[in-house]
Amino acid sequence: MPSSFRRHLLAVTLVLFPLFSCHGQVTSVIAVDHGPEAVQQQQKHYVVMVSLDGFRYDYAKKYGAKHILALGEEGASAPDGMIPAYPSLTFPNHYTLVTGLYPEHHGIVANRFYDPARKATYALGDAQSVTDGSWYSGVPLWSLAEKQGMRTACFFWPGSEAEIAGERPSYYLRFDDTIDEKKRIDQVIAWLRLPDAQRPHFITLYYANVDHAGHEFGPDTPQVAEAVKHVDELIGRLHADLDALHLPIDLIVVSDHGMERVQGSWINLDKYVSLDGFETAGSLLYAPSEAEANRVYQKLKSADASFTVYRRDKVPAYLHYNSNPREGDPVIVPNGPFMIRANAPAAGREDHPPTAGAHGYDPFQMHSMRAIFFAEGPDIKRGIALKPFENINVFPLVTKILGLENPPIDGSANVLSGVLADHEEVKQ
């Protein structure tokens, strides 16, 4: 039996136990044979990074999330929030967190967008595009670690199902949000109980409960309070289970964006100007020519106070959304919590009202878009309260803890260096 096959068989045997969704289906962990972890990496600390999708920066205090707040008391937190990248949407910001790049640099500029060069559309619900690594630029944390001989595992994270920068996580799952939430924690603990040569040092975990409640009911509702309480209990269980392993594990809990109550009904851009010949994705507009882009810009620039329209190269520099053709041209930036789309449904086709809550807005102008950041562990100082910072800086914090060499990024290791307990003691 070839040695590589024996390694693969060992990994599968150790880590693949069945996980049941609420529909009774069995979902298995996918194991990728990278061989044993490099000996020098086995001595390093561990990072478990959890995303609580849509968990607004003030929810923990507002709704009494005691376990999450305790992480801040025991470690570091950002009481006034972490600033997501624009647009403050799920896929762009999850991928920013693990690449240290703004969306226009890593290429996932929205949850759904068109690529004029490829003449194709990427969409978060489309398995073909989500799992195609050619859509993604940058080097996500799991690919970076694998390249440097460190094993990784992803229990969901946008991009983790694709081969990016030539790598996949050693262990990952196809997205299935019906998988039992406690079993997700059990799987994380099972990974951390693997023998040294197979044990991942960087692990992601994801929960969407709070985002779902925020969209359906709005942020200031009993349903969101209940969702916050529920995920807080999950974090409490995870923290206790990690402590019981007696491993040097840093737990980082983040979110991708906040949430705001939607005002008004749909704003349809085609009410103001014909978009015939345009490709569209949500409010993103892709003109067939420069003349058409300018025509639509001229028509829309004073059409509605609910949004501001820019030619792409004139989008304010602080948004970092002015150089990638995937962003469209002209670019529509909402001026408040309004739901904007290019076209109303064609006559006779079903329409639906906007959701009660939404996000995607300018996080510098709308503080309700801000996300959470909590970190606790052997490498994190106790009781550190951070001023708001951009989420591009989480990536270099994690690579510092794990002792990984960084690729070129937009973030800076200096921004969060003050949270580290002792820079010299972090394993290099």
Buried (B, 14 or more C-beta within 10 A) or exposed (E): EEEEEEBBEBBBEBBBEEBEBEEEEEBEBBBBBBBBBBEEBBEBBBBBBBBBBBBBBBBBEBBEBEBBBBBBEBBBBBBBBBBBBBBBBBBBBBBBBBBBBBBBBBBBBBBBBBBBEEEEBBBBEEEEBBBBBEBBBBBBBBBBBBBBBBBBBBBBBBBBBBBBBEBBBBBBBBBEBEBBBEBBBBBBBBBBEBEEBBBBBBBBBBBBBBBBBBBBBBBBBEBBBBBBBBBBBBBBBBBEBBEEEEBBBBBBBBBBBBBBBBEEEBBBBBEBBEBEEBBBBBBBBBBEEEEBBBBBBEBBEEBBEBBBBBBBEEBBEEBBBBEBBBBBBBBBBBBBBBBBBBEBEEEEEEEEEBBBBBBBBBBBBBBBBBBBBBBBBBBBBEEBEBEBBBBBBBBBBBBBBBBBEBBEBBBBBEBBEEBBBEEEEBBE
